Amino acid sequence: QVQLDESGGGLVQAGGSLELSCAASGRTFKLDVMGWFRQAPGKAREFVAAITTTGKMRNYANSVKGRYTISVDTAKSTVYLEMNDLKQEDTAVYYCAADSVSATMPGDLEEEYEYWGQGTRVTVSS
């Protein structure tokens, strides 16, 4: 099994920056893709970004392109999400996800990910 532990959420003003981390533990050698999803109040969970554990391929939602950067430290089995120029609509609970099925491009569908973290809350104030 794989456990995912997110950290780094918090309160930030619009225009500010925040970095999330997600550390994987357990059978991390199985993982091929790690990513982030988010769920805003009253809305469905949506894809944010994903990366292959080699770091070679990245995939971003259009809403965060140019503002968010996903990266991975394979040695630490940790994925990071650097968020810049934050907007109020970025307010959500952010979930780390991971899967062991290799893919050419990291997927953007929830069903493509087997392992999930508990989530970390990000609140962007005006």
C-alpha positions, -999 to +999 in steps of 0.1 A: +000+000+000+009+036-004+002+065+020+001+101+009+006+129+034+000+165+022+013+197+039+017+234+032-019+246+030-030+278+047-044+313+043-028+336+017-038+369+001-048+371-035-017+375-056+004+356-031+022+323-033+021+290-015+038+256-019+022+223-012+041+191-005+029+155-007+052+128+008+045+092-002+054+063+020+050+025+018+054+008-015+065+040-033+086+021-058+054+012-075+044+047-083+045+061-118+024+092-116+016+117-088-007+146-090-030+172-074-067+176-075-088+202-057-124+206-044-138+240-039-168+245-016-200+232-033-181+220-063-169+187-077-133+177-073-112+188-103-078+181-117-050+205-111-017+191-122+002+158-124+037+146-131+054+113-139+077+102-111+106+104-135+098+141-138+097+140-176+061+146-183+037+172-167+001+179-172-018+210-160-054+222-159-059+252-181-070+272-151-036+270-135-012+270-164+014+296-161+007+301-123+013+266-109+044+244-112+045+207-102+077+190-095+089+157-079+118+146-058+120+109-066+146+102-039+122+116-013+090+102-030+076+137-027+057+158-051+054+196-048+029+221-061+042+257-063+013+281-066+018+317-076-005+346-083-032+329-063-068+340-069-099+336-047-112+309-071-081+288-061-096+284-027-102+247-022-091+216-004-061+202-024-057+165-026-026+146-035-031+115-057-008+088-070-010+057-092+012+028-103+001+026-139+026+041-162+013+064-189+028+086-216+010+116-202-001+119-165-039+115-164-064+142-154-093+119-143-099+108-107-104+072-117-069+071-130-055+074-095-056+046-069-040+064-039-053+096-023-042+118+006-066+134+032-063+169+016-049+202+027-069+234+027-059+265+008-078+297+014-071+328-007-085+360+007-092+392-012 
